[in-house]
Amino acid sequence: MIARVLTFVRFSHTIFALPFALGSMLVAAHGLPSWRLLGLIVLCMVFARTAAMAFNRVADWEIDKLNPRTVGRHRLVSRSAAIALVVVNAAAFVATTWFLNPLCFWLSFVALVLVFFYSLTKRFTAYSHFFLGLALSVSPVGAWLAVTGQFAFPPLVLALAVLLWVAGFDIIYATQDHAFDREAGLRSLVVRLGIPRSLAWAQRLHWMMLAVLGWFGVAAGLGIAFWSSLALVAAALVYEHRSAAQLDVVAINRAFFTSNAFVGVVFVAGVFIDQVWLR
């Protein structure tokens, strides 16, 4: 049962946003925070992401039954169990923020609205990819607030980088559903612009993301370790877009998971070395 639930919410994809939250945390704390704070931040990320993905599955329940790529999802857990996942994880997320600070607690409700709202956007806008990016972009801001209890400029820059990055790779991922989305009346940039132009926009977004990561490095005063990591991030993005250009489902999935997981890991490794090892 646990294995089915983890597959249902694609738990492995938690690795996408988590490194950017951890990187923001390390910069805010000027190194490693307490183990208690680290644990609470990780729990918040897991609960919020699981609630959001379960909500997405519930919202798209009938649509997923018709899509050849997602036709088996509803067989993993019952709809009532999926709804329970949403409620339990959303409540756990809010409860966990209570142990961080009052600002995080009150903003946890705003965060849930953002991550839930994304699941509805394909029904009325072609820019749903950017709403997904916005949903994930709250993670570095939330981690910073968990450490400091106040807003600052660097996490907002990092949030913009996450928004651009996620929007770009979600456009790539959406090419798999181009024909189905068009027939079902769902909206995406891929449906609106076609696959070649959408992939070109995904590439532009990712180069903008790389530039904004550099802006974050300047704003946060990061050193050579971080700047070196950006070269590896750039290499992963090149690999991702070359794989996506093949317009092959296997290649797209490889580009989506492997490349983006690598981007997150390399990013947080660069920040960790800069803020912990070299201090």
N, C-alpha and C positions, 0 to 999 in steps of 0.2 A: 504493500500500500504506500509506504513512504517513497519508494522508487517511482511509483506512478505519479505521486503528487509532485515530486521534484522535476519529473519530466514535463508534467502539465504546466508548471510555471516557468519552465526553462531556467532552473535555478543556476545552472552553469553560467548564464549570461549576467549574473550579478557582478562578475569580474569586470564588466565594462565600466560602470559608474563608480564602483568602490575605490579603485586606485586614485581617482581624482578627489574623492572625499578625503582619503588618507593623506594625499599630497597637501591638500589645503590644511588639514589638521597639523601636519608636521611644520609647515611654515608658520601657522598661527601660534604654535607652542614653542617655536624655535628649537625644535628637537622632538624627542618622544614625550608625550604627555604621560599621565599616570595610567597604569594598566586598567584601572576602573573606567577612566574616561575613554580610553581606546575601545574597551569592550562595549560600552554604551553606544558609541558611534557606529561600530560594526553592527550591533543589534538593530539600531535604527535603520541602517541601510538595508539589512536583510528583511526586516518586517515591512518597510515601506515598499520595497521592490516586489516582494511576494504579494502584498495586498494589491498593488497596481497591476501586476500580471494576471492575478486571479480575476480581478475586475474586468480586465480586457477580455479574458476568456468567456466570462459570463455575458458581457455586452455583445460579443461576436458569436455567441453560441450557435445560433441558427445559420449565420453566414459561414462559419467554419465547417458546418456539415456539408455545404455545397462546394467548397473549394477543394479541389483534388489534393493540394499540398497540405491541407489541415484537416482532412476528413476524419482522421482517427482521434482527434483531440478529445472529443466529447466522450469517448469510450474509456478514457483514463480514469476519470472520476465522475461521480454524478453531479448534476447541476446544483443540488442542495449542498453537496460537499464543497463545491466551488464557491458558493455564496458564503458558506461558513468560513472558508479560507480568507475571503475578503474581510469579513467582520472581525475574526480573531486577530489577523495580522494588523489590520488598521488600528484596532484597540491596543494591541501590544506596542505598536509604534508610538501612539500618543502617550501611553503609560510610561514608556521608556524615556521619552523626552522630558517627562516630569522630573526625572533624576538628573537632568543636565542643568537647566536653568529656566526661569520663567519665560524668557523670550522664546526659547526653543519650543517650550510647551505650547504657547499660544500660536506660534507660527506653524506648528505641526498640522493644524487643521487646514491652513492655507496650502501646505505642501500636499496634503491628501487630495484636495480639490484639483490641484494642478495635475497630479499623476493620474487621477481618475478621468479627468476631462479629455485627456489625449485619446482615450479609447473611443470617443464619440465623434472625433473630428473628421474621419474619413467619410462621414455621411454628408458633410456640408462644405468642406474646403479641400482644395488640392494641396494645401500647405500643412497637412497633418504631420509631415516629417519634422517640421519646425516646432510643433507642439510637443512631439516626443522629445526633441532636443531640449525644450524648455523644462519639461518634466524632470529630465535627468540632470539638468543644469543646477537644480536646487541643491544637489548633493555637496558640492564644494562650499557653497554658502552656508549650508546647515552645519557642516563640520567645523567651519571657522567660528560660527556662532556658539557651537558647543564648547569650544575652547575659551573664547574671549568674552562671549556674551554681548558682543556689539558688532555692528557692521563695519566693513573696511573696504578699500578699493581693490586690493589684489584678488580676493575671492570672487568679486563681481567680474573681473577680467577672465578669470579661470572659468567661471560659469558661461561666459560668452564662447570660449573655446570649446567647451563641452557641447553647447547648443549647436555650433557649426559642425563639429565632428559627428554627433549623433544624426543630425539631419542628413549629412552626406552619406553615411553608411546605411541609413534607413532608405534613402532613395535607391541605392544599389540593391538592397534586399527586396524592395518593392517591384523590381523588374521581374521577379519570379511570378508575380500575380498580375502582370499587366493585362493579359487577356481576360482573366476572371473578373478583375475589378471593373474593367470596362463593360463587360456584359452585365455585371451585377449592379451597375450604377454607382459604384464606390469611387471616391475621388483620391487622386494622388498626382504628384507632378509627372510621374511616369505615364499615367493615363492622359494627362493634359498635354504634355510635350512630346511624348514618344520616348522610346528607350535611348537612342543615341544622344538626343539633347539633354535628357535627364542625367545620363552618365557624365556628360560634360559639366553640368551644374554640380554634380556630386564632387567632381574633381576640383572645381573652383572653391567649393565650400571647404574642402579639406586643406587646400593651400592657404585659405584664409585662416583656418583653425591653427595651422602651424605658425603663421605670423602672430596670431593672438597669443599662442603659448609663449612666443618670444616676448611679447608685451608683458605677460605675466611674470616671466623671469626677471625683467627689468623692474616691474612694480614691486616684486617681492625681494629684490636684491639677491637673487640666486647666482651661484658661481659656475665654474667650469664643468662640474659634474652634470648639472642640469643642462647646460648648453650642449654638452656632448650627447646627452640622451636625445636631443631633438634631431640629431642626424639619423639616429636609428628610427625615430618616429617617422621621419620623412621617407626612409627606405621602406618601412612597412606600408605606408600609404601608396607608394609607387607599386609595390607588389599587389596591394589590394585592387588598385584600378586596372592593372594589367590582367589580373584574374577575372575581374568583372567584365572586361572588354570581350572576353571569350563568349559571353552570353550563354554559359553552360551552368546548369543548376548546381552541379557538384563544385564547380569553380567558384560560383557566387557564395555558396555556403562556406567554402574554405576561406575565401577572402573575408567574409563577414565575421566569422568567429576567430580564426587564427590571427589575422592581421590586427583586428581591433583589440583582442585580448593582449597581444604583444604591445600595442601602443600604450595601453593602460599600465602594464607591468613596467615597461621601460620608463614611462613618465614618473611613476612613484619611486622607482629605483634611483633615478637621477636626483629627485628631491630628497630621498632618504640619505643618499651619500653626501649631498651638500649640507643637509641640516643636522645630520647625526654623526656620521663617520668623520667628516672633515672639520668638525667644530672642536 
